[in-house]
């Protein structure tokens, strides 16, 4: 059975916070801005086609 320590929990909470902030910001982008972000992420390999 795997054990979790407080750092794992803190890391997971930070990850959730970052995802929430990114989602909130992305919702405000125009289509053109969103496409630019998408192509940037694809070109850097963060998103695979």
mmCIF file of the C-alpha atoms, coordinates in Angstrom:
data_MODEL
# 
_entry.id   MODEL 
# 
loop_
_atom_site.group_PDB 
_atom_site.id 
_atom_site.type_symbol 
_atom_site.label_atom_id 
_atom_site.label_alt_id 
_atom_site.label_comp_id 
_atom_site.label_asym_id 
_atom_site.label_entity_id 
_atom_site.label_seq_id 
_atom_site.pdbx_PDB_ins_code 
_atom_site.Cartn_x 
_atom_site.Cartn_y 
_atom_site.Cartn_z 
_atom_site.occupancy 
_atom_site.B_iso_or_equiv 
_atom_site.pdbx_formal_charge 
_atom_site.auth_seq_id 
_atom_site.auth_comp_id 
_atom_site.auth_asym_id 
_atom_site.auth_atom_id 
_atom_site.pdbx_PDB_model_num 
ATOM 1  C CA . UNK A 1 1  ? 0.000   0.000  0.000   1.00 0.00 ? 1  UNK A CA 1 
ATOM 2  C CA . UNK A 1 2  ? 1.406   3.363  -1.019  1.00 0.00 ? 2  UNK A CA 1 
ATOM 3  C CA . UNK A 1 3  ? 1.797   6.025  1.574   1.00 0.00 ? 3  UNK A CA 1 
ATOM 4  C CA . UNK A 1 4  ? 1.319   9.724  0.974   1.00 0.00 ? 4  UNK A CA 1 
ATOM 5  C CA . UNK A 1 5  ? 3.118   12.367 2.896   1.00 0.00 ? 5  UNK A CA 1 
ATOM 6  C CA . UNK A 1 6  ? 2.242   16.000 3.388   1.00 0.00 ? 6  UNK A CA 1 
ATOM 7  C CA . UNK A 1 7  ? 4.407   17.025 0.414   1.00 0.00 ? 7  UNK A CA 1 
ATOM 8  C CA . UNK A 1 8  ? 2.438   14.780 -1.931  1.00 0.00 ? 8  UNK A CA 1 
ATOM 9  C CA . UNK A 1 9  ? -0.787  16.311 -0.660  1.00 0.00 ? 9  UNK A CA 1 
ATOM 10 C CA . UNK A 1 10 ? 0.603   19.854 -0.938  1.00 0.00 ? 10 UNK A CA 1 
ATOM 11 C CA . UNK A 1 11 ? 1.840   19.146 -4.472  1.00 0.00 ? 11 UNK A CA 1 
ATOM 12 C CA . UNK A 1 12 ? -1.547  17.771 -5.488  1.00 0.00 ? 12 UNK A CA 1 
ATOM 13 C CA . UNK A 1 13 ? -3.313  20.801 -4.014  1.00 0.00 ? 13 UNK A CA 1 
ATOM 14 C CA . UNK A 1 14 ? -0.926  23.165 -5.843  1.00 0.00 ? 14 UNK A CA 1 
ATOM 15 C CA . UNK A 1 15 ? -1.522  21.240 -9.086  1.00 0.00 ? 15 UNK A CA 1 
ATOM 16 C CA . UNK A 1 16 ? -5.290  21.574 -8.643  1.00 0.00 ? 16 UNK A CA 1 
ATOM 17 C CA . UNK A 1 17 ? -4.928  25.315 -7.964  1.00 0.00 ? 17 UNK A CA 1 
ATOM 18 C CA . UNK A 1 18 ? -2.817  25.804 -11.084 1.00 0.00 ? 18 UNK A CA 1 
ATOM 19 C CA . UNK A 1 19 ? -5.283  23.879 -13.243 1.00 0.00 ? 19 UNK A CA 1 
ATOM 20 C CA . UNK A 1 20 ? -8.156  25.977 -11.880 1.00 0.00 ? 20 UNK A CA 1 
ATOM 21 C CA . UNK A 1 21 ? -6.283  29.237 -12.613 1.00 0.00 ? 21 UNK A CA 1 
ATOM 22 C CA . UNK A 1 22 ? -5.392  28.095 -16.132 1.00 0.00 ? 22 UNK A CA 1 
ATOM 23 C CA . UNK A 1 23 ? -8.979  27.029 -16.852 1.00 0.00 ? 23 UNK A CA 1 
ATOM 24 C CA . UNK A 1 24 ? -10.294 30.369 -15.615 1.00 0.00 ? 24 UNK A CA 1 
ATOM 25 C CA . UNK A 1 25 ? -7.825  32.281 -17.791 1.00 0.00 ? 25 UNK A CA 1 
ATOM 26 C CA . UNK A 1 26 ? -8.451  30.162 -20.894 1.00 0.00 ? 26 UNK A CA 1 
ATOM 27 C CA . UNK A 1 27 ? -12.193 30.767 -20.638 1.00 0.00 ? 27 UNK A CA 1 
ATOM 28 C CA . UNK A 1 28 ? -11.544 34.501 -21.152 1.00 0.00 ? 28 UNK A CA 1 
ATOM 29 C CA . UNK A 1 29 ? -9.468  34.108 -24.330 1.00 0.00 ? 29 UNK A CA 1 
ATOM 30 C CA . UNK A 1 30 ? -10.785 35.032 -27.743 1.00 0.00 ? 30 UNK A CA 1 
ATOM 31 C CA . UNK A 1 31 ? -10.794 32.390 -30.454 1.00 0.00 ? 31 UNK A CA 1 
ATOM 32 C CA . UNK A 1 32 ? -7.654  33.861 -32.008 1.00 0.00 ? 32 UNK A CA 1 
ATOM 33 C CA . UNK A 1 33 ? -5.828  33.905 -28.665 1.00 0.00 ? 33 UNK A CA 1 
ATOM 34 C CA . UNK A 1 34 ? -6.930  30.367 -27.921 1.00 0.00 ? 34 UNK A CA 1 
ATOM 35 C CA . UNK A 1 35 ? -5.711  29.157 -31.303 1.00 0.00 ? 35 UNK A CA 1 
ATOM 36 C CA . UNK A 1 36 ? -2.337  30.836 -30.703 1.00 0.00 ? 36 UNK A CA 1 
ATOM 37 C CA . UNK A 1 37 ? -1.992  29.098 -27.331 1.00 0.00 ? 37 UNK A CA 1 
ATOM 38 C CA . UNK A 1 38 ? -3.032  25.793 -28.879 1.00 0.00 ? 38 UNK A CA 1 
ATOM 39 C CA . UNK A 1 39 ? -0.484  25.993 -31.689 1.00 0.00 ? 39 UNK A CA 1 
ATOM 40 C CA . UNK A 1 40 ? 2.223   27.025 -29.231 1.00 0.00 ? 40 UNK A CA 1 
ATOM 41 C CA . UNK A 1 41 ? 1.483   23.995 -27.044 1.00 0.00 ? 41 UNK A CA 1 
ATOM 42 C CA . UNK A 1 42 ? 1.429   21.696 -30.074 1.00 0.00 ? 42 UNK A CA 1 
ATOM 43 C CA . UNK A 1 43 ? 4.741   23.063 -31.367 1.00 0.00 ? 43 UNK A CA 1 
ATOM 44 C CA . UNK A 1 44 ? 6.359   22.494 -27.956 1.00 0.00 ? 44 UNK A CA 1 
ATOM 45 C CA . UNK A 1 45 ? 5.027   18.953 -27.762 1.00 0.00 ? 45 UNK A CA 1 
ATOM 46 C CA . UNK A 1 46 ? 2.683   19.491 -24.810 1.00 0.00 ? 46 UNK A CA 1 
ATOM 47 C CA . UNK A 1 47 ? -0.262  18.503 -27.007 1.00 0.00 ? 47 UNK A CA 1 
ATOM 48 C CA . UNK A 1 48 ? 0.093   15.648 -29.474 1.00 0.00 ? 48 UNK A CA 1 
ATOM 49 C CA . UNK A 1 49 ? -2.042  15.477 -32.592 1.00 0.00 ? 49 UNK A CA 1 
# 
